[in-house]
Amino acid sequence: MSPLFNRNKIEGDLNANGYSTVLDLLSTDQCMSLKSTYSIASAYRKRIVMAQHGFGRGEYKYFDYPLPHIVEDIRAACYAALYPIANRWHTAMKLSGDFPPSHHDYLKRCHSAGQTLATPLILSYRKGDYNCLHQDLYGEHVFPLQLSVLLSSPGRDFEGGEFILVEQGSHMQSRSLVVPLGIGDGVIFPVRYRPEQGAHSPNRVNLQHGVSRLTSGKRYVLGVNFHDAC
């Protein structure tokens, strides 16, 4: 497991706040390198223009296999830190399925179910763009945590464009969380649910995530899901 991913800190943050940040996950040079791939059509399998689907404004591209080495390495290292947390969450929320220690083995499970398409992506936003609240569900197999890494510098490359989480527990009003990130920082957060201890047993808290409207500049983000898509 990479020392960048401190499992105890991540789990403590997730339980207390609903998300966990990993500072300086990527260097500025690595962020620049990933942004530079956005214009290389052969690196991606699909481009989505958000406005055409009612997802917001902006666009994103899904990487094709083989993934860039930095994306592959982060995906495997982060999964190794998260799979025990994911297993505890599924047990607490009475959800079926467990997750193996190896991301390679988990992907084999996805691929056997027809989920063979790569899901890591880069999102691109310009002034006026935003991302509506949503969940990244791509098929039967869903790993309950995901990672986003900011590839642009707030205040220099763009203004606005805050990462937002909204959670809704049983019998409670929604809670909005704004996650501050710098260039190269990552945030780990739930794909769909997280457990929260109730009076007698854990409750299932529903979460969605999105991005507020950019007021200026350009914002690029690396998104990493650990399950693949149909």
N, C-alpha and C positions, 0 to 999 in steps of 0.2 A: 504494500500500500504506500502510495506517495506521501512523504511528510507534509506536503501541502494540504492534504485532506486529513484533518484531525477528527477522527470519528466521534470522540467524546464531546468535543466542542460543537461539532455539527449537530449531534443529537440533542445536546442541551439547548442550543439555539432554536432548533426546530420545535422543541417542546415548549419553550418559553415564548418565542416570537412568531413562529410559523414559517421562518426562513433562516438561512445561515449564509453569511458572506465569507468569501475566501479572498483575502486581499493579495494583490500582485500575483495572481495566478498565471498571467501571461505578461511578458515584457512588452515594452512599447514596440520594439522591433518585431516581435511575434505578432502583435496586433496589426501592425502595418503589413506584414507578410500575408496574413489572412485576408485583410481588406483588399489587397492587390489581386487575390484570386477571383474576386467578384466579377471581373470582366472576362474571365476565361470560361467560355461556354462549355468546354469539354469537361470541366471539373464538376458540373452540376447535372442532375437528372431532370429537374423541373423548376420552372419559375412561376410564382404566384403574384399577381397584381391584386392587392387586397380589396380595392374598391369594386372590382368585378364580382366579388363574392360577398360583399357586405361585411368584410372583416375589419374595415377601417380604411386608412390611406397609407401608402408605402408599398413595398414589395419584399419578397424573400425568395431565396433559391435553396433547394435541397441538394446537398452534395450527393454525388454518385460514388459507388464503390469503385476502386479503393479510395478510402478517405485520406486526406492529407495526414502526414505522420503526427503532427501536433494534435490534431483532432482525435485521431485514433488513440494516442497515448493518454490524453486527458479523459477520454470516454472510459477506457479500461481502468485507469487509476481511480477515478471518481466512483465507478461502479464497485470496485473492491472495498472502498470505504463505506458505501451506502447499503450493500446488500443485507448486512445483519440488521440495520435499522429497518429496512423494508420488510424483512421477515417478522420483526417484532410488531411493526405496524399492522401487517395483515393478520397476525394472531389477535392483536388487541381489537381490531375492527371486525373480526370474524369473517374475513375474506379468504377465499380458497387460494391455494397455490403457494409454493415457496420458491426462493430464488437461490440458485447455485452460487458458489464463490467465484466462479470464472464467468466473465462477461461473454467469452466465446461460447461457453456452454448455454448461457441464457439466449444468445442469438440463435443457436441451433434450434432451440425450442420455438422461438418466434418463426424461424424459417420453415420448420416442419408444419406450422399452422398457416403457411402462406404469406406471412409477414416478412418479405424478403427485401424491401426497398429501404435504403438508408434514410434516416430521419434527421441527422445533424444538418443544420442550415445556417445561412447568414441572412439576417434581416437588414434592410436598408431603408432609412427614413430621411426625408428632407423637410424643409420648413412647411408646416401645416399638416404633416403626417402624424398618424397615431395608430394604435392597435387596440381594437375592442377587446373587452374581457372575454376570455375563452379558456378551454382546456385542450391539451394536445393528446387526443386519443386516436389511435391509428388502427386498432384491431382488437382481437380477443385478449392478447397479452399486453398488459400495461404495467410497466415498472412505476412505482408510486412516487418517485422523485425525479427531478430533472435539474439541469444546470444551464444558466445563461452567463455569458462573459461579455462585458462591454468592451468594444474595440475602438471606441472614440473617446476623446477627452472632453468632459463637461466643462463649459465655460470657454473653451478654446475652439473646439470643433462644432459645438452645438449648444443651444439653450433650450430649456424645457425637456420634454421627452423622459420624464421620470418613470421608472419601473414601478408598477402598482400591483399589489395583491389585494383581493377582496375575499374574505371568508365569511361563511354563513353556517353557524351551528344550529342545533335543534332548539327551537323556542327562544331565539335571540335575534337581534337586529344585526345587519351586516357590519363588518369591521374592515376599514380600508387601511392598508399598510403601504407607505412609500419607502422604497429601499434605496438609500444613497449608494452610488457606485462611482468609482474612478476608473480611468482607462486600465484595462487588464484585470479588473476585479471581477470575481464571479459571485453569483448568488444561487444557492441550492434551495429548492422550494417544491411543494407538493404538486403533482400533476392534477390530482382530482380531490383526494381526501387526505386528512390527517386525523389521528386519534386525539381526543382531549378528555381527560378524566372527568367523569360526571360524579354524581352523588353515590352511585352504586357500581357503575362500570364505565368504561370508555365510551364517549360519544363519537360519532363520525362527523367531522367538520368538513364542509364542502368549500373548495377554493377555486377561484379563477384568477387569471393574471392578464395584464395588458400594459400599454405604454401611453402616457399622456401626450398631448399634442406638442410637437416641436415648434418653438417660436422662431428659431433661426438655425442655420447650418445643416450639417449632415451627421447622422448617427448610425453606426454599424454595430451589430450584435451577433455573436456566435451563440446559437442555441443547440443544446445537446440533450436529446432524449436517448434513453437506453434500450427502449424497444424499437423494433423496426416496423414498417408500415406494409399494408396490403397493396 
